[in-house]
Amino acid sequence: MSDIYNSHDIEQDGELTFATQAAKPKLKRPPLYKVIMLNDDYTPMDFVVEVLKIFFSMSSEQAFAVMRAVHEQGKGVCGVYSKDIAETKAEQVTQCARDNEYPLLCEIEQE
């Protein structure tokens, strides 16, 4: 019998039967990852703001605040996602920057 069921012997009308109850598995949430944009001296601030709006669905105000953090602190958090989504977003930003001939980079870091 499978590990996911708890079985108990029950006698009904002289017959032995099994009653099963599904065991509740203990699930833990997968770890989350931050997408972090790194500062460089060549990518224009306007391009960074547009990337944040397009790939991270930020408002103009949010994108401007993150761009300022990247510019002033050397990096800024663009969002927090599951690992696959964070990797995809970081790759999309990097590819978009390359397509526009900018050295902008994003990396991911476990939260």
DSSP file (Angstrom, degrees, kcal/mol; ACC not computed):
  #  RESIDUE AA STRUCTURE BP1 BP2  ACC     N-H-->O    O-->H-N    N-H-->O    O-->H-N    TCO  KAPPA ALPHA  PHI   PSI    X-CA   Y-CA   Z-CA
    1    1 A M              0   0    0      0, 0.0     6,-0.0     0, 0.0     0, 0.0   0.000 360.0 360.0 360.0 145.2    0.0    0.0    0.0
    2    2 A S    >   -     0   0    0      1,-0.1     3,-1.1     2,-0.1     0, 0.0  -0.189 360.0-123.8 -65.4 152.9    1.3    3.5   -0.8
    3    3 A D  T 3  S+     0   0    0      1,-0.2    -1,-0.1     3,-0.0    20,-0.0   0.704 104.6  69.8 -68.5 -20.5    2.9    5.7    1.8
    4    4 A I  T 3  S+     0   0    0     18,-0.1    19,-3.4     2,-0.0     2,-0.4   0.516  91.7  68.9 -82.1  -1.2    0.4    8.5    1.2
    5    5 A Y  E <   -A   22   0A   0     -3,-1.1     2,-0.5    17,-0.2    17,-0.2  -0.924  66.6-149.1-117.9 142.4   -2.5    6.5    2.7
    6    6 A N  E     -A   21   0A   0     15,-2.0    15,-1.3    -2,-0.4     2,-0.4  -0.941  24.6-160.1-101.0 124.6   -3.1    5.6    6.3
    7    7 A S  E     -A   20   0A   0     -2,-0.5     2,-0.4    13,-0.2    13,-0.2  -0.845  11.3-171.9-112.2 147.8   -5.0    2.3    6.4
    8    8 A H  E     -A   19   0A   0     11,-1.5    11,-1.9    -2,-0.4     2,-0.4  -0.998  27.1-119.0-134.4 136.7   -7.0    0.9    9.3
    9    9 A D  E     -A   18   0A   0     -2,-0.4     2,-0.4     9,-0.2     9,-0.2  -0.612  33.7-176.6 -75.2 131.8   -8.5   -2.6    9.5
   10   10 A I  E     -A   17   0A   0      7,-2.3     7,-2.9    -2,-0.4     2,-0.6  -0.998  16.5-147.5-130.2 133.4  -12.3   -2.5    9.8
   11   11 A E  E     +A   16   0A   0     -2,-0.4     2,-0.4     5,-0.2     5,-0.2  -0.903  21.8 172.8-104.5 121.1  -14.5   -5.5   10.2
   12   12 A Q  E >  S-A   15   0A   0      3,-2.5     3,-2.6    -2,-0.6    -2,-0.1  -0.995  70.2 -15.9-128.0 126.5  -18.0   -5.2    8.6
   13   13 A D  T 3  S-     0   0    0     -2,-0.4    -1,-0.1     1,-0.3     3,-0.1   0.847 127.9 -53.9  51.2  38.8  -20.4   -8.1    8.5
   14   14 A G  T 3  S+     0   0    0      1,-0.2     2,-0.4     0, 0.0    -1,-0.3   0.472 115.7 113.9  80.0   0.6  -17.6  -10.5    9.3
   15   15 A E  E <   -A   12   0A   0     -3,-2.6    -3,-2.5     0, 0.0     2,-0.6  -0.835  64.7-129.9-107.8 144.9  -15.4   -9.3    6.4
   16   16 A L  E     +A   11   0A   0     -2,-0.4     2,-0.3    -5,-0.2    -5,-0.2  -0.817  36.0 169.2 -91.7 122.6  -12.1   -7.5    6.8
   17   17 A T  E     -A   10   0A   0     -7,-2.9    -7,-2.3    -2,-0.6     2,-0.5  -0.810  28.9-122.9-126.0 169.5  -11.9   -4.3    4.8
   18   18 A F  E     -A    9   0A   0     -2,-0.3     2,-0.5    -9,-0.2    -9,-0.2  -0.957  12.9-158.8-117.1 131.4   -9.5   -1.4    4.6
   19   19 A A  E     -A    8   0A   0    -11,-1.9   -11,-1.5    -2,-0.5     2,-0.4  -0.919  16.8-161.0-103.2 133.6  -10.5    2.2    5.1
   20   20 A T  E     -A    7   0A   0     -2,-0.5     2,-0.4   -13,-0.2   -13,-0.2  -0.900  12.4-171.9-119.2 147.4   -8.0    4.7    3.7
   21   21 A Q  E     -A    6   0A   0    -15,-1.3   -15,-2.0    -2,-0.4     2,-0.2  -0.997  31.6-114.8-135.5 128.3   -7.5    8.3    4.4
   22   22 A A  E     -A    5   0A   0     -2,-0.4     2,-0.3   -17,-0.2   -17,-0.2  -0.428  29.5-130.2 -64.7 130.2   -5.2   10.5    2.4
   23   23 A A        -     0   0    0    -19,-3.4    -1,-0.1    -2,-0.2   -20,-0.0  -0.621  21.3-119.0 -78.9 140.1   -2.3   11.7    4.4
   24   24 A K        -     0   0    0     -2,-0.3     2,-0.1     1,-0.0    -1,-0.1  -0.709  28.4-136.2 -82.5 114.8   -1.7   15.4    4.2
   25   25 A P        -     0   0    0      0, 0.0     2,-0.9     0, 0.0    -1,-0.0  -0.417  14.1-122.3 -70.4 146.5    1.8   16.0    2.7
   26   26 A K        -     0   0    0     -2,-0.1     2,-0.4     2,-0.0    -2,-0.0  -0.801  36.6-174.0 -91.2 109.2    3.9   18.6    4.4
   27   27 A L        -     0   0    0     -2,-0.9     2,-0.4     0, 0.0    -3,-0.0  -0.813  10.7-158.7-105.0 142.4    4.8   21.1    1.6
   28   28 A K        -     0   0    0     -2,-0.4    -2,-0.0     3,-0.0     0, 0.0  -0.928  29.2-103.8-117.5 149.0    7.1   24.0    2.0
   29   29 A R        -     0   0    0     -2,-0.4     3,-0.1     1,-0.1    -1,-0.0  -0.363  39.9-108.2 -66.4 143.8    7.1   27.0   -0.3
   30   30 A P        -     0   0    0      0, 0.0    -1,-0.1     0, 0.0     0, 0.0  -0.384  44.4 -92.8 -68.4 153.3    9.9   27.1   -2.9
   31   31 A P        -     0   0    0      0, 0.0    52,-0.5     0, 0.0     2,-0.3  -0.314  39.3-131.7 -65.8 151.2   12.5   29.7   -2.2
   32   32 A L  E     -B   82   0B   0     50,-0.1    79,-3.0    -3,-0.1     2,-0.4  -0.739  14.8-149.3-104.0 154.4   12.1   33.1   -3.8
   33   33 A Y  E     -BC  81 110B   0     48,-3.6    48,-2.8    -2,-0.3     2,-0.4  -0.969   7.9-135.1-127.9 138.7   14.8   35.0   -5.7
   34   34 A K  E     -BC  80 109B   0     75,-3.4    75,-1.8    -2,-0.4     2,-0.7  -0.729  13.7-139.5 -88.7 138.4   15.4   38.7   -6.1
   35   35 A V  E     -BC  79 108B   0     44,-2.8    43,-3.4    -2,-0.4    44,-0.8  -0.899  25.9-165.2 -94.0 119.7   16.2   40.1   -9.6
   36   36 A I  E     -BC  77 107B   0     71,-3.4    71,-2.6    -2,-0.7     2,-0.4  -0.926  10.7-149.4-115.3 126.1   18.9   42.7   -9.0
   37   37 A M  E     -BC  76 106B   0     39,-2.9    39,-1.8    -2,-0.5     2,-0.3  -0.787  16.3-144.4 -93.6 134.9   19.9   45.3  -11.6
   38   38 A L  E     -BC  75 105B   0     67,-2.7    67,-0.6    -2,-0.4    37,-0.2  -0.776  14.5-117.2-103.4 143.5   23.5   46.4  -11.6
   39   39 A N        +     0   0    0     35,-2.4     2,-0.3    -2,-0.3    32,-0.1  -0.428  32.5 175.2 -75.1 148.0   24.8   49.9  -12.3
   40   40 A D        -     0   0    0      3,-0.2    34,-0.1    -2,-0.1    64,-0.1  -0.930  37.5-120.8-142.6 169.0   27.1   50.7  -15.2
   41   41 A D  S    S+     0   0    0     -2,-0.3    -2,-0.0     1,-0.1    30,-0.0   0.357 102.5  47.0 -93.4   6.3   28.4   53.9  -16.5
   42   42 A Y  S    S+     0   0    0      2,-0.1    -1,-0.1     1,-0.0    -3,-0.0   0.729  78.9  93.4-120.5 -31.2   27.0   53.6  -20.1
   43   43 A T  S    S-     0   0    0      1,-0.1    -3,-0.2     2,-0.0    59,-0.0  -0.536  77.1-120.1 -73.7 124.7   23.3   52.6  -20.0
   44   44 A P     >  -     0   0    0      0, 0.0     4,-1.8     0, 0.0     3,-0.3  -0.313  12.6-126.3 -64.9 145.7   21.1   55.7  -20.1
   45   45 A M  H  > S+     0   0    0      1,-0.2     4,-2.4     2,-0.2     5,-0.2   0.860 109.7  57.8 -59.8 -37.3   18.7   56.2  -17.2
   46   46 A D  H  > S+     0   0    0      1,-0.2     4,-2.1     2,-0.2    -1,-0.2   0.885 105.1  50.4 -62.6 -38.1   15.7   56.5  -19.6
   47   47 A F  H  > S+     0   0    0     -3,-0.3     4,-2.5     2,-0.2    -1,-0.2   0.917 109.1  51.3 -65.1 -43.1   16.5   53.1  -21.0
   48   48 A V  H  X S+     0   0    0     -4,-1.8     4,-2.3     1,-0.2    -2,-0.2   0.919 109.6  50.2 -59.7 -45.0   16.6   51.6  -17.5
   49   49 A V  H  X S+     0   0    0     -4,-2.4     4,-2.0     1,-0.2    -1,-0.2   0.920 111.2  48.5 -60.7 -44.6   13.3   53.1  -16.6
   50   50 A E  H  X S+     0   0    0     -4,-2.1     4,-2.6     1,-0.2    -1,-0.2   0.899 110.0  51.6 -63.9 -40.5   11.7   51.7  -19.8
   51   51 A V  H  X>S+     0   0    0     -4,-2.5     4,-2.8     1,-0.2     5,-0.5   0.917 109.9  49.8 -61.2 -43.9   13.1   48.2  -19.1
   52   52 A L  H  X5S+     0   0    0     -4,-2.3     4,-1.2     1,-0.2     6,-1.2   0.882 112.8  46.8 -64.0 -38.2   11.7   48.3  -15.6
   53   53 A K  H  X5S+     0   0    0     -4,-2.0     4,-0.6     4,-0.2    -2,-0.2   0.909 118.7  40.5 -69.2 -41.6    8.3   49.3  -16.9
   54   54 A I  H  <5S+     0   0    0     -4,-2.6    -2,-0.2    -5,-0.2    -3,-0.2   0.956 125.9  29.3 -74.2 -51.9    8.3   46.7  -19.6
   55   55 A F  H  <5S+     0   0    0     -4,-2.8    -3,-0.2    -5,-0.2    -2,-0.1   0.697 131.6  32.9 -87.9 -19.7    9.8   43.6  -17.9
   56   56 A F  H  <<S-     0   0    0     -4,-1.2    -1,-0.2    -5,-0.5    -3,-0.2   0.283  98.1-125.1-121.3   9.5    8.7   44.3  -14.3
   57   57 A S     <  +     0   0    0     -4,-0.6     2,-0.2     1,-0.2    -4,-0.2   0.841  52.4 162.2  51.6  40.8    5.3   46.0  -14.9
   58   58 A M        -     0   0    0     -6,-1.2    -1,-0.2    -9,-0.1    -2,-0.1  -0.584  40.3-117.7 -88.7 152.3    6.3   49.0  -12.8
   59   59 A S     >  -     0   0    0     -2,-0.2     4,-2.7     1,-0.1     5,-0.2  -0.337  37.2-101.3 -73.0 168.7    4.7   52.4  -12.9
   60   60 A S  H  > S+     0   0    0      1,-0.2     4,-2.3     2,-0.2     5,-0.2   0.900 124.7  50.3 -59.3 -40.7    6.8   55.3  -14.1
   61   61 A E  H  > S+     0   0    0      2,-0.2     4,-2.1     1,-0.2    -1,-0.2   0.917 112.2  45.9 -65.7 -44.3    7.3   56.4  -10.4
   62   62 A Q  H  > S+     0   0    0      2,-0.2     4,-2.3     1,-0.2     5,-0.2   0.932 113.5  49.5 -63.5 -45.5    8.3   52.9   -9.3
   63   63 A A  H  X S+     0   0    0     -4,-2.7     4,-2.5     1,-0.2    -2,-0.2   0.891 110.2  50.8 -62.2 -40.0   10.7   52.5  -12.2
   64   64 A F  H  X S+     0   0    0     -4,-2.3     4,-2.3    -5,-0.2    -1,-0.2   0.907 109.6  50.8 -64.6 -41.1   12.3   55.9  -11.5
   65   65 A A  H  X S+     0   0    0     -4,-2.1     4,-1.9     2,-0.2    -2,-0.2   0.909 112.8  45.2 -63.9 -42.8   12.8   55.0   -7.8
   66   66 A V  H  X S+     0   0    0     -4,-2.3     4,-2.6     2,-0.2    -2,-0.2   0.909 111.3  53.3 -67.7 -41.0   14.5   51.7   -8.7
   67   67 A M  H  X S+     0   0    0     -4,-2.5     4,-2.5    -5,-0.2    -2,-0.2   0.904 108.5  50.3 -59.4 -41.2   16.6   53.4  -11.4
   68   68 A R  H  X S+     0   0    0     -4,-2.3     4,-3.1     2,-0.2     5,-0.3   0.897 109.6  50.7 -64.2 -40.1   17.8   55.9   -8.8
   69   69 A A  H  X S+     0   0    0     -4,-1.9     4,-2.9     2,-0.2     6,-0.7   0.923 111.4  48.1 -62.3 -43.9   18.7   53.1   -6.4
   70   70 A V  H  X S+     0   0    0     -4,-2.6     4,-1.2     4,-0.2   -31,-0.2   0.930 116.3  44.1 -60.5 -45.8   20.7   51.4   -9.1
   71   71 A H  H  < S+     0   0    0     -4,-2.5    -2,-0.2    -5,-0.2    -1,-0.2   0.904 124.0  32.7 -66.9 -43.8   22.4   54.7  -10.0
   72   72 A E  H  < S+     0   0    0     -4,-3.1    -2,-0.2    -5,-0.2    -3,-0.2   0.805 130.1  30.8 -88.3 -30.9   23.1   55.8   -6.4
   73   73 A Q  H  < S-     0   0    0     -4,-2.9    -3,-0.2    -5,-0.3    -2,-0.2   0.478 104.2-114.2-109.4  -4.2   23.7   52.5   -4.6
   74   74 A G  S  < S+     0   0    0     -4,-1.2   -35,-2.4    -5,-0.4     2,-0.3   0.233  89.6  33.4  92.1 -15.5   25.1   50.4   -7.4
   75   75 A K  E     -B   38   0B   0     -6,-0.7     2,-0.3   -37,-0.2   -37,-0.2  -0.981  60.4-163.5-163.6 161.1   22.2   48.0   -7.6
   76   76 A G  E     -B   37   0B   0    -39,-1.8   -39,-2.9    -2,-0.3     2,-0.5  -0.995  27.1-113.0-151.8 147.7   18.5   47.8   -7.1
   77   77 A V  E     -B   36   0B   0     -2,-0.3   -41,-0.2   -41,-0.2     3,-0.1  -0.707  24.7-177.3 -85.4 124.4   15.9   45.1   -6.6
   78   78 A C  E     -     0   0B   0    -43,-3.4     2,-0.3    -2,-0.5    -1,-0.2   0.738  61.6 -43.2 -90.9 -27.5   13.5   44.9   -9.6
   79   79 A G  E     -B   35   0B   0    -44,-0.8   -44,-2.8     2,-0.0     2,-0.4  -0.948  48.7-109.1 172.5 170.1   11.2   42.2   -8.2
   80   80 A V  E     +B   34   0B   0     -2,-0.3     2,-0.3   -46,-0.2   -46,-0.2  -0.992  45.5 149.6-127.1 127.1   11.0   38.9   -6.2
   81   81 A Y  E     -B   33   0B   0    -48,-2.8   -48,-3.6    -2,-0.4    -2,-0.0  -0.849  50.5 -73.3-145.0 172.9   10.0   35.7   -8.0
   82   82 A S  E  >  -B   32   0B   0     -2,-0.3     4,-2.8   -50,-0.2     5,-0.2  -0.332  60.1 -99.3 -65.4 162.9   10.3   31.9   -8.1
   83   83 A K  H  > S+     0   0    0    -52,-0.5     4,-2.7     1,-0.2     5,-0.2   0.903 120.5  49.0 -57.1 -47.6   13.7   30.8   -9.5
   84   84 A D  H  > S+     0   0    0      1,-0.2     4,-2.2     2,-0.2    -1,-0.2   0.912 114.6  44.6 -61.2 -43.6   12.6   30.1  -13.0
   85   85 A I  H  > S+     0   0    0      2,-0.2     4,-2.7     1,-0.2     5,-0.2   0.914 113.0  50.9 -68.7 -41.8   10.8   33.4  -13.4
   86   86 A A  H  X S+     0   0    0     -4,-2.8     4,-2.4     1,-0.2    -2,-0.2   0.924 111.5  48.0 -61.0 -44.5   13.6   35.4  -11.9
   87   87 A E  H  X S+     0   0    0     -4,-2.7     4,-2.3    -5,-0.2    -1,-0.2   0.916 112.3  49.6 -62.0 -42.7   16.2   33.7  -14.2
   88   88 A T  H  X S+     0   0    0     -4,-2.2     4,-2.6    -5,-0.2    -2,-0.2   0.928 111.5  47.5 -63.6 -45.5   13.9   34.4  -17.2
   89   89 A K  H  X S+     0   0    0     -4,-2.7     4,-2.4     2,-0.2     5,-0.2   0.914 111.7  50.5 -63.6 -42.5   13.4   38.1  -16.4
   90   90 A A  H  X S+     0   0    0     -4,-2.4     4,-2.2    -5,-0.2    16,-0.3   0.913 112.7  47.1 -61.3 -42.2   17.1   38.6  -15.8
   91   91 A E  H  X S+     0   0    0     -4,-2.3     4,-2.7     2,-0.2    -2,-0.2   0.894 110.4  52.4 -66.0 -40.4   17.9   37.0  -19.1
   92   92 A Q  H  X S+     0   0    0     -4,-2.6     4,-2.5     2,-0.2    -2,-0.2   0.918 111.0  46.8 -62.8 -43.4   15.3   39.1  -20.9
   93   93 A V  H  X S+     0   0    0     -4,-2.4     4,-2.5     2,-0.2    -2,-0.2   0.935 113.4  48.4 -63.9 -46.2   16.7   42.3  -19.5
   94   94 A T  H  X S+     0   0    0     -4,-2.2     4,-2.3     1,-0.2    -2,-0.2   0.910 113.3  47.5 -61.6 -42.9   20.2   41.4  -20.4
   95   95 A Q  H  X S+     0   0    0     -4,-2.7     4,-2.7     2,-0.2    -1,-0.2   0.907 111.1  50.8 -66.2 -41.6   19.2   40.4  -24.0
   96   96 A C  H  X S+     0   0    0     -4,-2.5     4,-1.2    -5,-0.2    -2,-0.2   0.914 110.8  49.5 -61.3 -42.5   17.2   43.5  -24.5
   97   97 A A  H  <>S+     0   0    0     -4,-2.5     5,-3.2     2,-0.2     3,-0.3   0.919 111.7  48.2 -62.6 -43.6   20.2   45.6  -23.3
   98   98 A R  H ><5S+     0   0    0     -4,-2.3     3,-1.8     1,-0.2    -2,-0.2   0.911 107.5  55.5 -62.9 -41.9   22.5   43.7  -25.7
   99   99 A D  H 3<5S+     0   0    0     -4,-2.7    -1,-0.2     1,-0.3    -2,-0.2   0.801 113.0  42.6 -60.6 -27.8   20.0   44.2  -28.6
  100  100 A N  T 3<5S-     0   0    0     -4,-1.2    -1,-0.3    -3,-0.3    -2,-0.2   0.238 119.8-112.0-102.3  11.2   20.3   47.9  -27.8
  101  101 A E  T < 5S+     0   0    0     -3,-1.8    -3,-0.2     1,-0.2    -2,-0.1   0.842  72.4 132.7  62.2  40.3   24.1   47.8  -27.4
  102  102 A Y      < -     0   0    0     -5,-3.2    -1,-0.2    -8,-0.1    -2,-0.1  -0.902  57.9-137.2-116.7 150.2   24.1   48.6  -23.6
  103  103 A P        +     0   0    0      0, 0.0    -5,-0.1     0, 0.0    -9,-0.0   0.241  50.2 147.0 -89.0  14.9   26.1   46.6  -21.0
  104  104 A L        -     0   0    0     -7,-0.1     2,-0.3   -11,-0.1    -7,-0.1  -0.213  27.7-166.7 -54.8 135.7   23.2   46.6  -18.5
  105  105 A L  E     -C   38   0B   0    -67,-0.6   -67,-2.7    -8,-0.1     2,-0.4  -0.951  15.6-167.3-128.9 147.6   23.2   43.4  -16.3
  106  106 A C  E     -C   37   0B   0     -2,-0.3     2,-0.3   -16,-0.3   -69,-0.2  -0.964   9.7-176.3-125.0 147.7   20.7   41.7  -14.0
  107  107 A E  E     -C   36   0B   0    -71,-2.6   -71,-3.4    -2,-0.4     2,-0.4  -0.892  19.4-126.4-133.3 167.0   21.5   38.9  -11.6
  108  108 A I  E     -C   35   0B   0     -2,-0.3     2,-0.4   -73,-0.2   -73,-0.2  -0.891  20.5-175.5-117.3 152.2   19.4   36.8   -9.2
  109  109 A E  E     -C   34   0B   0    -75,-1.8   -75,-3.4    -2,-0.4     2,-0.1  -0.994  32.7-108.1-145.9 133.5   20.0   36.3   -5.5
  110  110 A Q  E      C   33   0B   0     -2,-0.4   -77,-0.3   -77,-0.2    -2,-0.0  -0.396 360.0 360.0 -65.4 136.7   18.0   34.0   -3.2
  111  111 A E              0   0    0    -79,-3.0    -1,-0.2    -2,-0.1   -78,-0.1   0.475 360.0 360.0 -76.5 360.0   15.9   36.0   -0.8
